[in-house]
Amino acid sequence: MLDTLDRALIHALHLDGRAPFSRIAEVLGVSAQTVARRYGRLRDRAGLRVVGLADPDRAGRAQWLVRLTATARSAQDIAGALVRRPDTSWVKLTSGGTEITAVIHAPAEDASPGSLLLHDVPRTGGITAVSAHCLLHTYLGGPANWRRSAEALDQEQQAALAYRGEPEEVRQLGPDDTELLAALERDGRAGQGELARATGWSATTVARRLDGLRAAGALFFDVEVDAALFGVRTRALLWLSVRPADLETVALALAGHDELAFVAATTGRTNLVAQALCRDPADLHRYLTRRLGSLRQIDTLETSPVLRTLKAASPVLTDLARVRRRQPGTA
């Protein structure tokens, strides 16, 4: 489990994933060397990783949440194939290990992602059902972190660490940013020298482009960390049907629930999807029956237990991240 300093460091990284250790140390009242050591320990032992991600709208991408149902014998191979793809994130084994869910990132103009969904997936009779749900709007997730992983700092500390870029005119991510984004997907805290080598730009150009994209909201930084370290033992995807007139009201209510780390509107038979992170099955039951049960606008609910997350926010898995993802209980 995490101690107070660990939690404070993770909260600080949620506020600004690229904040210098010296600034974090000053706010936390410890030395920069202590912060650096804690970060290294959490990275090596808990799978902590800061990753830089593009805002899908600004990058001209659509996000599809795919559900594949497979035989028990085929599910692991199919999931592994999805993990290896450079256009996937959040690959999960759910529902007893016979269902795989994944987010696939596709060009926004691609209105028929069928060929994308099964590209590079093993050709096997083990797949028994496929459904694809376009993510229309994210209410919680992306730049908005899970609250229970970011509640260690007081308001004054949060204000001191929050990223504040100079106001910039809205900028799009384009082909010239491909190498920059790829490097940040591997390591969001990569130094400017490393980013300069990856892009062929000068360090000054890298700094200026980073600041411009962040200030415009075209680039944000996410923190990957095992939710089990925060006491989470039960995870579930929730598929909800809500009347269109009530969709916004329900989605905003769900976005305020501490038990949820992700809420989005989708296409398909259900029109809202959420991820619940709970202490145990009894905690999930209380959440479903009391908090969700109080929202009368919800017509139907399907709950898919998450057994394991094989790939998290970044489309790029490092060798260390691969090892962490193979361990039971990784969020």
C-alpha positions in Angstrom: 0.0 0.0 0.0 1.0 3.6 -0.5 2.2 5.9 2.3 1.3 9.6 2.6 4.3 10.8 0.6 3.6 8.3 -2.2 0.0 9.5 -2.5 1.1 13.1 -2.4 3.5 12.5 -5.3 0.9 10.7 -7.4 -1.5 13.6 -6.8 1.2 16.1 -7.8 1.8 14.2 -11.1 -2.0 14.2 -11.8 -1.8 18.0 -11.5 1.2 18.4 -13.8 2.8 15.2 -15.1 5.9 17.1 -16.2 6.4 19.1 -13.0 10.1 19.2 -12.0 10.9 17.1 -8.9 12.3 20.3 -7.4 9.0 22.0 -7.6 7.1 19.0 -6.2 9.6 18.7 -3.4 9.2 22.3 -2.4 5.4 22.0 -2.2 5.6 18.6 -0.3 8.3 19.9 2.1 10.9 17.2 1.3 14.1 17.2 -0.8 14.2 16.8 -4.6 16.3 13.6 -4.1 13.6 12.1 -1.9 10.9 12.8 -4.6 13.2 11.3 -7.3 13.8 8.2 -5.3 10.1 7.7 -4.5 9.2 8.2 -8.2 11.8 5.6 -9.2 10.5 3.1 -6.6 6.9 3.6 -7.7 7.8 3.3 -11.3 9.8 0.1 -10.7 7.6 -1.6 -8.2 4.1 -0.3 -8.8 4.1 0.3 -12.5 3.7 4.1 -12.1 4.0 5.9 -15.5 3.3 9.4 -16.7 2.2 9.4 -20.4 1.5 12.2 -22.8 -1.7 11.7 -24.8 -3.4 13.7 -27.6 -6.9 15.0 -27.2 -8.8 12.9 -29.8 -10.8 15.8 -31.3 -7.7 17.9 -31.8 -5.8 15.0 -33.3 -8.6 14.2 -35.7 -9.3 10.8 -34.2 -12.4 8.8 -33.2 -12.4 6.4 -30.3 -14.2 3.1 -30.5 -14.9 0.9 -27.5 -14.9 -2.7 -28.8 -16.4 -5.7 -27.1 -15.2 -9.1 -28.3 -16.7 -12.3 -26.9 -14.5 -15.4 -27.4 -14.1 -18.9 -26.2 -12.0 -19.3 -23.1 -9.2 -21.0 -25.2 -9.0 -18.1 -27.6 -9.5 -15.1 -25.3 -5.8 -14.7 -24.2 -4.4 -14.8 -27.7 -7.0 -12.3 -29.0 -6.3 -10.0 -26.1 -2.6 -10.2 -26.7 -3.0 -9.3 -30.3 -5.0 -6.2 -29.4 -2.3 -5.2 -26.8 0.4 -5.3 -29.5 -1.5 -3.0 -31.8 -0.3 0.7 -31.8 -3.8 2.0 -32.1 -5.3 0.5 -28.9 -5.5 1.4 -25.3 -7.4 0.1 -22.2 -7.4 -3.6 -23.2 -9.2 -5.5 -20.5 -10.3 -9.1 -19.9 -13.8 -9.1 -18.5 -16.8 -11.3 -17.7 -15.0 -14.4 -16.6 -12.2 -14.1 -19.1 -14.3 -14.7 -22.2 -14.9 -11.1 -23.1 -12.2 -8.6 -24.2 -12.8 -4.8 -24.3 -10.5 -2.3 -25.8 -10.4 1.3 -27.1 -9.4 1.6 -30.7 -8.2 4.9 -32.0 -9.2 5.5 -35.7 -9.2 8.4 -38.1 -12.3 10.5 -37.4 -13.4 10.3 -41.0 -13.6 6.5 -40.9 -17.3 5.9 -40.4 -17.0 2.1 -40.9 -14.4 0.7 -38.5 -15.2 -2.9 -39.1 -12.0 -3.6 -41.0 -10.0 -1.8 -38.3 -11.5 -3.8 -35.5 -10.3 -7.2 -36.6 -7.1 -6.1 -38.3 -4.2 -8.2 -36.8 -6.6 -10.1 -34.6 -5.8 -13.8 -34.9 -8.1 -15.4 -37.6 -9.9 -17.9 -35.4 -13.3 -19.3 -34.9 -12.9 -18.5 -31.2 -14.6 -15.1 -31.7 -18.3 -15.5 -31.1 -19.5 -11.9 -31.0 -18.2 -8.4 -31.8 -19.8 -5.0 -31.0 -18.3 -1.5 -31.5 -19.4 1.6 -29.6 -18.2 5.0 -30.8 -17.3 7.2 -27.8 -19.3 10.4 -28.4 -18.4 12.4 -25.3 -16.2 11.8 -22.3 -17.6 13.1 -19.0 -14.9 11.6 -16.7 -11.5 10.3 -17.7 -8.8 11.6 -19.9 -7.5 14.8 -18.3 -9.9 14.3 -15.4 -8.3 11.8 -13.1 -10.0 9.3 -10.7 -10.6 11.3 -7.5 -9.5 8.6 -5.1 -6.1 8.6 -6.7 -5.8 12.4 -6.2 -7.0 13.5 -2.8 -3.7 13.8 -0.9 -3.0 17.5 -1.3 -4.8 20.5 0.1 -6.1 23.4 -2.0 -3.0 25.5 -1.5 -0.7 22.7 -2.6 -2.9 21.9 -5.6 -2.8 25.6 -6.6 1.0 25.6 -6.4 1.4 22.5 -8.5 -1.4 22.9 -11.1 -0.1 23.4 -14.7 -0.8 26.9 -16.0 0.2 27.5 -19.6 0.1 30.8 -21.3 -3.2 31.3 -23.2 -2.7 30.1 -26.8 -4.8 30.1 -29.9 -6.2 26.6 -30.4 -3.8 24.4 -32.2 -4.3 21.0 -33.8 -1.9 18.1 -33.6 -0.6 17.3 -37.1 1.8 15.0 -38.9 4.7 17.0 -37.7 3.9 16.1 -34.1 3.9 12.3 -34.7 7.4 11.7 -33.3 6.8 14.0 -30.4 3.6 12.3 -29.4 5.2 8.8 -29.8 7.9 9.7 -27.4 5.5 11.1 -24.9 3.3 8.0 -25.1 6.3 6.0 -24.0 7.4 8.4 -21.3 5.5 11.7 -20.5 8.4 12.9 -18.4 11.0 12.4 -21.1 13.5 15.3 -21.0 13.6 18.0 -23.6 16.9 16.7 -24.9 15.4 13.3 -25.4 12.4 14.8 -27.1 14.7 16.9 -29.3 16.5 13.8 -30.5 13.3 12.0 -31.1 11.8 14.8 -33.2 14.9 16.3 -34.8 13.9 19.7 -33.4 15.9 22.0 -31.2 15.2 21.9 -27.4 13.7 25.4 -27.7 11.3 24.3 -30.4 10.3 21.3 -28.4 9.6 23.4 -25.3 7.6 25.9 -27.4 5.5 23.2 -29.1 4.8 21.4 -25.8 3.7 24.6 -24.1 1.5 25.5 -27.0 -0.2 22.1 -27.3 -0.8 21.9 -23.5 -2.2 25.4 -23.2 -4.6 24.7 -26.0 -5.7 21.4 -24.5 -4.5 19.4 -27.5 -2.1 17.4 -25.3 -2.6 16.2 -21.7 -0.7 13.9 -19.3 -2.2 10.9 -17.6 -0.8 8.9 -14.7 -0.9 5.1 -15.0 -0.8 3.4 -11.6 -2.2 0.2 -10.1 -5.5 1.0 -8.5 -5.0 -1.9 -6.1 -2.5 0.3 -4.3 -5.5 2.5 -3.3 -7.4 -0.5 -1.9 -9.3 -1.4 -5.1 -10.0 -5.1 -5.4 -13.1 -5.1 -7.5 -13.4 -3.5 -10.9 -16.3 -3.5 -13.3 -17.5 -1.9 -16.6 -21.0 -0.6 -16.4 -23.2 -0.5 -19.6 -26.2 1.7 -19.0 -29.3 2.6 -21.1 -30.8 6.1 -20.4 -33.5 8.0 -22.2 -31.8 10.6 -24.6 -33.5 13.5 -22.8 -31.9 12.3 -19.5 -28.5 11.4 -20.8 -26.7 14.6 -19.9 -28.2 14.7 -16.4 -27.3 11.1 -15.6 -23.8 11.4 -17.1 -23.0 14.5 -15.1 -24.3 12.9 -11.9 -22.1 9.8 -12.6 -19.1 12.0 -13.2 -19.4 13.2 -9.6 -19.3 9.7 -8.1 -16.0 8.9 -6.4 -16.4 5.2 -7.3 -16.1 5.9 -11.0 -12.9 6.5 -13.0 -14.5 6.8 -16.4 -17.9 7.9 -17.8 -18.7 8.4 -21.5 -21.6 8.6 -23.9 -21.6 6.0 -26.6 -23.4 4.7 -29.6 -25.0 1.2 -29.5 -27.7 -0.6 -27.6 -26.5 1.1 -24.4 -25.7 4.8 -24.5 -23.5 5.3 -21.4 -20.5 3.4 -20.2 -18.6 3.7 -16.9 -15.8 2.0 -15.0 -16.3 1.4 -11.3 -13.3 0.9 -8.9 -14.5 -0.5 -5.6 -12.9 -2.1 -2.5 -14.7 -5.4 -2.8 -17.8 -7.1 -4.2 -19.9 -5.8 -1.3 -18.7 -2.2 -2.0 -19.7 -2.6 -5.6 -23.1 -4.0 -4.6 -23.7 -1.0 -2.4 -22.8 1.4 -5.2 -25.0 -0.3 -7.7 -28.1 -0.6 -5.5 -27.8 2.7 -3.6 -26.1 5.3 -5.7 -27.0 4.1 -9.1 -30.3 2.7 -7.9 -31.3 6.2 -6.8 -31.1 7.5 -10.4 -34.5 6.6 -11.8 -33.6 7.7 -15.3 -31.5 4.6 -15.8 -33.6 2.0 -17.6 -31.1 -0.9 -17.8 -27.7 -1.8 -16.4 -25.2 -4.5 -17.4 -22.2 -5.1 -15.2 -19.0 -6.7 -16.6 -16.4 -7.6 -14.0 -12.9 -6.7 -15.0 -10.4 -9.5 -14.4 -7.3 -7.8 -15.6 -6.2 -4.7 -17.5 -3.5 -5.7 -20.0 -2.9 -2.3 -21.4 -3.8 1.1 -19.9 -4.0 4.7 -21.2 -1.0 4.7 -23.5 -1.0 2.9 -26.8 2.7 2.1 -26.2 3.7 -0.6 -23.8 7.2 -0.4 -22.4 9.0 -3.6 -21.4 8.5 -2.8 -17.7 4.8 -2.0 -18.3 4.4 -5.4 -20.0 5.8 -7.1 -16.9 3.4 -5.1 -14.6 0.4 -5.9 -16.8 1.1 -9.7 -16.5 0.8 -9.5 -12.7 -2.7 -10.3 -11.2 -4.6 -7.3 -9.9 -3.0 -4.7 -12.1 -5.6 -2.0 -12.7 
